[in-house]
């Protein structure tokens, strides 16, 4: 169903409260229709769901929003020097204005773009424009629920639940970056001046929580189990359900509990335990449903861990499997093949292209040992953990081997020209052929979490015929376990903190995630105090959710973004000692292991929040700019 309204809006907060257009996707097998009245658009479930479907196309695919894609803005990743147009490069210089399209001549950023719509073009999706557009669309839908007369109560609940979820989700996405904003929960008139003041973070989060909670109470666990969902049986995985609403209810509360958001609202730089308790309760409710089998979500076995992030040879099947909780649509097959797939490998050694994203050595240090112990200093031997700086790749957390390519790992599986044979195994030692600050590795590591080892020009793993589909979820189940661990620990003051009605403690939740990867449990020495345990909570989030777009906001909400060592980006430097062991690169001995600072980011307190657009803050006095900007 297309073109419910005649007018096109200009996407921005300033205009996001004006007349809207919706170009809805067809729902079920309905014929395309011309412009229709509101009474017709909202009269039955098929029509109203057609209206609602467009909200799904307002979710940006940050993984594939451009030819190359930047979404890791913390201490986790650094870009090659060949280009500097991505937002990451601007962040390195403290220029947080760079998220705005006015400061992005390439229009490469997924948060803001000039040309934005709700069709299937991945290049025209951005959070700022489509978020405000989506909020107004949800409010128009909610205001017209009384027109939905030809529908069962179940169908009415499905429509209302989706609209409430999306209204809360878009507001949550905004406030986590910008702080408290007006929470728009009604259709604002387009012919009256705006006077909505900025709310505190907690005030906005409370309103989002009301919407998330109501959505969770209205929506089913699985659309396939509803009468309405049988029309699209087996194709309802992306439709908003109770588990998604509970997940974001908990996340919204945990963010409100976090030091940055608590400080913005109360001046207190600690956790807000009341919000942490609410977060733990919401996550506990979700986890009871998944662990009991009532909801069809579960952690993937580690042998299938990559299915969280990419599929190959499966006819463009969307990644996520049983673990992805919330994902947006994938806008067209083959979108990630020649862009995202190539941005992690050195050129011209393994592929072409000049923009490369590299894992920083300091972040890779978070991947501890297989026994679960952290590595305190990569240059020093540690008898307790078993770490040996002469064999730095040995006995590491299994996720290290899944995510990171290190020196000596086989990079090409098939045939190569004889003159290139020396590049079959990663030459990531200091001075190696893979090391190149312009189009290669600046750090001594490569990121392979989101691509198969065959994704190079020799094996052609990213070729069209291999159906490589890279698409990251916004939320997956292991994230929920780790958010529960943080919330329960902060709510009840210890590693054994536990939500009422849920059987597992904070440390149990971390160990569940570690068990999947075959990593040792949190050691007893980290269970004696809340501060010690939180160090392991933060490290576990760093490893399990590495490079999935969480780190920047985690550092911000923990009030760590501007603190050393989180402002540093480092490379690992070393020499090979003896002949390369190509059968087991973890056994390769190295000499002169050290880390060198590539970059130190000069941040101040203003960098905890992104600056709002000047055109918006100049609309009226009550809508103020963030401090320092």
Beta strands, then each sheet from edge to edge (+ up, - down):
strand 1: 77-79
strand 2: 310-311
strand 3: 324-326
strand 4: 357-359
strand 5: 404-405
strand 6: 446-447
strand 7: 469-470
strand 8: 475-476
strand 9: 568-576
strand 10: 590-600
sheet 1: 1+ 4-
sheet 2: 2+ 7-
sheet 3: 3+ 8-
sheet 4: 5+ 6-
sheet 5: 9+ 10-
end
